[in-house]
Amino acid sequence: MYYCMLRSFRGNNFIQLARASVSQNPQLWDTSLKLCTACHTTHSPISPLTHILQRHRSQTASYRCMSSTVRRRRMPSAFPVIDGTFHPFHKHVYEANLRNSLICQQKYLDHKQKVFKGGGENAIARHTQRNRKVLVRERLRMLLDDENYLELSPFAGFGLPYGDIPSAGCLTGIGQINGLWCVFIANDATVKGGTAYPITVKKQLRAQDVAMQNRLPCVYLVDSGGAFLPLQSEIFPDKNQGGRTFYNEAVMSAMKIPQVAVVCGSCTAGGAYVPTMAEEAVIVHRIGTIFLGGPPLVKAATGEEVSPEDLGGATLHSEVSGCVDHFATVESEAYEYARNIISTLNYELPEETSTRPEEPLYSIDDLMGLAPRSYEYSMDIRLIVSRLTDGSRFQEFKARYGTTLVTGFARVEGHQIGIVANNGELTYEASLKGSHFVQLCDQRDIPLVFLQNTSPVPPHTLSQAKAESNTNRLKAQGSMMSAVACASVPKITVVIGGCHGSDSYAMCGRAFDPNFLFLWPNAKVSILAPGHSDALVQTEEEITQINEMLEDESSAFFSTGRLWDDGVILPQDTRKVLGKCLKIIKQQEYQLSREKMRTPLLRL
Ligand code: COA
């Protein structure tokens, strides 16, 4: 009998059946496991949950949420405490790093201040007084549980060839709604009417990527005049441009990643598809409009004068077209609707743990003096590790082999991780060790954290022996790249110093698709570090020119302005950010279903 029930009660019903069985009669549940449909096991000495998780994880991932109905105990671990004291003879290095970090921190704070001003005073006045709309950060305050959200790439859009676009015209990040982590994508209409610049599109696509990779629901706050017309050729035609947002919306829906849109301003042209393709949409009366071409376009085409409200306002779309599902009289009501929609998703939340994780034994503020001002100023990476991990504990792996890479296990805010950290050049031995450790973590389902500080120069080939050793190193680095690329566990990369050359790929650079990648403000990102191009160019003039270019283009702020990362974070915030990311990543274990492709929800 239970065999039949297992067959016919796949998915949510099955989960409810399982819960009922477990709570009412654990023995029955055992009996049903004896007839497991997936492997026809007739008897198992282990619990049904363990059986399913261990044997049928991929096919039966939809059962994973059951884990929350069963009390799980973490295996005790007391990794050894590592020595994080630095020697007095490193004092001058520490002080030089600190001086540089303070300058970088000031730059970070200046950028932050600029970002908070959005499109400037006039645009803010137009937005709040003339258009009677709420500013984007205030909207987030109404939507999210609290201000404890992770903002992604806040400095994207600065220093671009077409000018400074504060926050790239749209805020993205991950915040909690009724306890559930959700990605938000919120236009800032004080920046040129919320129109989409190429960098805006890139930022939106990255946020959707984050939602897909971490299986997070996504909320769009739409207030946009569509494409920024003077740059239309860089927004419209290519694969990863405007249309990709809508393509992603469909794919995300098919992946069972819920999407909710709040129309709190203009949704013109392409923007009109965002709420229309979302699974549920809310519109704000007298503020929200949805149309492919606005009143000026209608007038130009037909000579007819029509108000935005009549052409595509809240009444039309909620009563006639059906493009939206909820009519809000004021903005605050719209965010309340959005919060209530999220609570209908039927997700489960991870259990709150009462035990507080151990703090590191060494001060996190020391990280400012450990953040290398250049590669030559790097200190033992264990000094940094000891200031990030719970209780400064670290179970090092292969401590005596390939010592220019440090690998090992630790916890950050209670989450177990595998750390892969540069401690010099990525040599042959270091790369082999890296491959081994990455695969170990993949086997054990442990997320990886890469602390990247790669060498600024490629190895020179001066003799046959050196050529051989470089070839071996090439092969070993290739293996490490394969191991990193194919590891199915979540990966987080923090560039704490240099991000240069091919070593950076093996250390899970952007191209290797980490779930999150952050930079410290002292970080340098370029194929070669400034001052190392002499062997590659001929004249003094060329050398100076290339070095100046590398200096400008390698700064963390240049990089983050172009969205090559998920943001610049201060060294002293790293532990907090890592802890938050690990919590966010973990949420997917509690979803009802992890099935891959279904059809998207269609608004018929
Ligand atoms: N491309 C480039 N710039 C645009 C733009 C667009 N699509 N839409 C608006 N802007 C600019 C305006 O020129 C103005 O620039 P300024 O601050 O330098 O003067 C700024 O954005 C704000 O626009 P404004 O019309 O003054 O603000 P608003 O709040 O009254 O209205 C919109 C905002 C978006 C509703 C309105 O500008 C509009 O309808 N724009 C056209 C939308 C459209 O048809 N898009 C089609 C794209 S394919």
Boltz pocket constraint, residues with backbone or C-beta under 6 A from the ligand:
constraints:
  - pocket:
      binder: B
      contacts: [[A, 126], [A, 131], [A, 189], [A, 191], [A, 192], [A, 193], [A, 194], [A, 195], [A, 224], [A, 225], [A, 226], [A, 227], [A, 228], [A, 229], [A, 230], [A, 266], [A, 268], [A, 269], [A, 270], [A, 292], [A, 293], [A, 294], [A, 297]]
      max_distance: 6.0
